[in-house]
Amino acid sequence: MKIFARPGKTNHLTPLHLTAGSLVAIAASTAFIGATPELEAVPAAKSAADWSSSTYRGSVEVIPAGTGRSGTAQETLDGVVFEDRNKNSTQDANEPGLPNVTVSNGRDVVATDGQGRYELPAYNNMTAFLTQPRGFQVPVDDDHVAQFFYTHLPEGSPDLKYDGIAPTGPLPEAVNFPLVASSATQSPEQSCVIGADVQTYTQQEVEYAREGAFADLAARTDYTGCGALFIGDLVGDDLTFFHQTRELASMLNGPARFLPGNHDIDYDSLDGQHEFDSFRAQFGPEYYSYDTGKTHVIALSTIEYPTAVPAKKSDYTYGLGKRQLQWLRADLAEVPKNKAIVLAGHSPLLEFFYSDEHSTKQLKEIYKLLDGREVIALGGHTHMSENLRAGDLMDGWREKVGEEGLPFTHLTVPAISGQWYDGRVTENGYPTSIQRDGTPPGVLTLDIKNTKITESFTVTGGDSSKQMSLGLNTPAYRQWYEENLEKERGTVPALDDPLAVSRQGLAEDTWLTTNFWMGSTGSAVEVSIDGQDPVAAERTQKMAGERPLSGAEYSDPAAIAEQFVHGGGFAEKTSHLWRLELPDDLSVGAHTATVTATDVHGRSFTEELDFTVIG
């Protein structure tokens, strides 16, 4: 944040005497903000070097308060949103204000007038922010963290273990938000990186993240416009690690934005007002929105803490809170119906794995607000992958969604930390860390063309062509599973020859399993054995109103073989496992299964599994 004392320059700082409603009315009559700017837009980057050299580094322009301005709850916050043509974070004489840009105090939402001016009610402990419009880019700081906000907390945070927010003093004379024109966010084609649960507890885990997912992202340049959104649990309770999270973000080739999770909380704040102060001091508002291409991204804070006083560390729930829900209504009211909506939060709105237990408190109201829109919802938190499509239904959801099932796609994003950096460390310098549904660690990318959103998963250290794991669920495997079920994972002796099955084992049911990590309703898996005609495999979880299936028969044997022996999650149930019963009459000897998995978008992926039938 950049603070300027410029007593002689007041041409754009005259206080406005307009209501929020009149500002919206004025904005509606002005030109659309996405019109071609006067100067040449910053081009979409073609390489990491291009993005680094063209990065818009800067800050919000804060004009300090003059005498007589107190910063009490009765004050108003005003300023201008402007095109920062020379990228110096200051509105100069030839830099126009931008109309129709929405600005919020975290409760109310207004649109700038024809000169780019806005006015908002001010209150203690607010973070004001603008919604980045299509065709423009907010500045980033030296760590590539997006700068689009100003926090007003005159006395600073109460006494907290991790410091929180330093005193901000009186309400400023003005807060001006700079933007630069950008063809990267104007393009109807976008790639948006979504990272969940970096969750570093130690410096060693910071290095795992650096050598793994962040090294992968440093080599990519497809997300320079939309950037990367990290949806909570940035650290593991020790909030001093926020500095390391920022340093990791400096490796990115695009702007970085962040949301808080339940491990990013100031747990010694018990009043429900300052629980995310340390997060806000480092990363900005705990909820906000931004536009990129024809998509409106809504980043929500979905963890409420505490639920009671005295509180316990785990005393949190999934919810938005009254103020955030008010903001969400106001934000959506400014978004045209023809824009796609990406709704992101730390905890999923609804889950398969915990279908009987967890959902967001305001779920029905959120669904009502989004009715009739093109929406995809994102969550993390649970360290697994879920791809839940419109119409999917689990028994535990009926009261929340009715018999018609989900109204739109819900994605649970696999964790960057995987199963909390557990498992064996690979030669690449990070752990296997296979998660509790059998999905390896990685990041999600939303590829957007106009309003069509296609999700893709990239395994840490790999590419988007690796989308499944194959295994054999044999009687010998199931016996080994049951015998070692109660043992500590990471201490179990390996199963002898997991890719071999006896003739007797074939007769007692042996399945070839495919864990299709982003598989969903609408996906298909086919298996060809030894070049014969392909046969359709069966999805174990139908998503048709039943309860989650778990246990040896519904587990992922490839994941369990790694997890029992080396540590990691416990892949006993998943919504994306397919299996094919092997024929009883397979001949003794070596066989090859060719598996083709086709996702809901029509993309096909093929892998082979060699196995042996023994006499």
ABEGO torsion letter per residue (X at the ends): XBBBBBAABAAAABBBBBBAAAAAAAAAABBBAABBBABBBBBBBABAAAAAAABBBEBBBBBBBBBGBAGBAABBBBEBBBBBAAGAGBBBAABBBBBGBBBBAGABBBBBBAAGBBBBBBBBGBBBBBBBBBGBBBBBBAAGBBBABBBBBAAEBBBBAAGEBBBAEBBBABBBBBBBBBAAAABABBBBBBBBGAGBABAAAAAAAAABAAAAAAABAAAAAAEBBBAEGABBGBAAAAAAAAAAAAABBEBBBBBBBAAABBAABAAGAAAAAAAAAAAEBABBBBBBEABBBBBBBABBOBABOBBBAABBBBBAEAAAAAAAAAAAAABBAABBBBBBBABBABBAAAAAABBBAAAAAAAAAABGBBBBBBBBGAGBBBBBBBGBBBAAAAAAAEAAEBABBBBBBBBAAEBGGBEBBBAAGBBAGBBAAGBBBEBBBBBBBEABBBBBBBBBGBBAABABBBBBBBAAAAAAAAAAAABBBGABBBBBGAABBBAAAAAAEBBBBBBBAABBBGBBBBBBBGGBBBBBBBBABAGAGBBBBBEAAABBAAAAAAAAAAEEBBBABBAABBBBBBBAABBBEBBBBBBBBBBAAGBBBBBBBBBBBBX
